[in-house]
Amino acid sequence: MALTITNLSKTYANGVQALKNVSLDIPTGMFGLLGPNGAGKSSLMRTIATLQDADTGSIMLDELDVLRDKDGVRRILGYLPQEFGVYPRVSAEELLDHLAVLKGIGNARERKETVEALLQQTNLWNARKKNLGGYSGGMKQRFGIAQALLGNPRLIIVDEPTAGLDPAERNRFHNLLSEIGEHIIIILSTHIVSDVTDLCRSMAIISQGQVRLTGDPLTVVEQLRGQVWRKVVEKDEVAATQAEHHVISTRLFAGKTIVHVLSDSRPDGSFEEVNPDLEDVYFAQIAERKVAVVA
Ligand SMILES: Nc1ncnc2c1ncn2[C@@H]1O[C@H](COP(=O)(O)OP(=O)(O)OP(=O)(O)O)[C@@H](O)[C@H]1O
């Protein structure tokens, strides 16, 4: 199974062009869509989820025309949106049962089995009678995944799921996502680079509505080897370093600043080579855009 997005564009009524000729091939497994705030990730996710239309372009899930056959897509789609509201005075068990009815699981016995299995899988069984208003952020996200899994979806979209979760809940959420299956497509939209490093076998970086890079994380990181250099500088040296070099990131460490610089060769003897990671790949893409905008 594959999701093929071709030349997708979208301009909102206020003139903002959120998607510019986006083309992506998304294979089975977990796919990471990485980009800064405002990059166009949610616009793309909502379009795939049939919640809004594109101006031009096409999206095919194998033979299924996603932009035309919306009912067909909804039958096989699980969606966890960025803003996921719950009814605070209803228990997880009751709401999941209700959502299962809406998903078309009419048989009461089948529904009971499905709801119970999902509550177990998302580790909410012991809290199933508790009102959702009393759930923590992480529990709500796990409930969000439980509802997205109703009806055995073949395509799951999760939009920025770990923002605001503490490390333990984030781990739990990651484990849950990676257990869900290798045989369906899961698109994880996020601005948290390590979510993609940890979970995804293929990915894309999107910024300002355009796809900047696609590939598998290991390969795109390897392609940057020999081009990233680091130096520890005092805070008041950062500006001068930025003026002289192509700085892709700065990070505070013990009161000093670690700068990462992109360069085909060692800029000078004061820099040491970095073992690049996906964060370097990401910042290199995003930093290039900033340079392009200034120029
Ligand atoms: N309904 C809308 N009407 C007008 N502009 C919109 C609308 N939705 C999004 N935008 C704009 O389109 C651009 C892309 O937004 P989008 O929400 O798709 O990005 P994002 O990558 O999901 O960002 P974030 O992580 O902040 O949600 C932004 O400039 C945003 O302000």
The ligand as an ORCA input file, in Angstrom:
! r2SCAN-3c Opt
* xyz 0 1
  N      -7.939     28.175      7.774
  C      -6.893     28.968      7.503
  N      -7.071     30.184      6.953
  C      -6.028     30.988      6.657
  N      -4.736     30.652      6.866
  C      -4.489     29.453      7.403
  C      -5.541     28.538      7.758
  N      -4.990     27.422      8.282
  C      -3.650     27.624      8.247
  N      -3.347     28.834      7.724
  C      -1.994     29.381      7.475
  O      -1.350     28.500      6.573
  C       0.015     28.306      6.955
  C       0.271     26.834      7.233
  O      -0.443     26.475      8.412
  P      -0.525     24.992      8.974
  O      -1.397     24.996     10.175
  O      -0.864     24.058      7.874
  O       0.997     24.756      9.394
  P       1.621     23.732     10.435
  O       2.893     23.280      9.818
  O       0.639     22.702     10.798
  O       1.933     24.668     11.656
  P       1.592     24.463     13.224
  O       2.589     23.476     13.694
  O       1.828     25.839     13.769
  O       0.187     24.022     13.294
  C       0.257     29.209      8.143
  O       0.779     30.433      7.664
  C      -1.138     29.416      8.728
  O      -1.231     30.648      9.382
*
